[in-house]
């Protein structure tokens, strides 16, 4: 994983803590599948909903090979739900994704995604 500019390889049983608002990412540089556990405190229902929707879209063939939704309005909803922000030069797109997410909500896209992929989470 990467926390700030530091790269870390976590072995079985190891853990890492990422403070709030610290840029980070998880990735697998091997060709072997991995499984890892993430705990978010305090809990964030929107992040869980975004994960459920993202995996559902992937299972339905609605994402590209990298797992990014093919539909821009859907991507905007996931970015907003998960409270994710782009960094570096791509940060210029954050306000645009915010606008697209508002358009998607007005069109009922967020409600439809929650109903299809995260029905239990949307009833909380």
Secondary structure, DSSP 8 states (H G I E B T S, - for coil): -EETTEE----TT------TT--EE----SSS--------SS--HHHHHHHHHHHHHHHTT-B-TTS-BSSHHHHHHHHHHHT----GGGGGGHHHHHHHHHHHHHTTHHHHHHHHH-HHHHT-
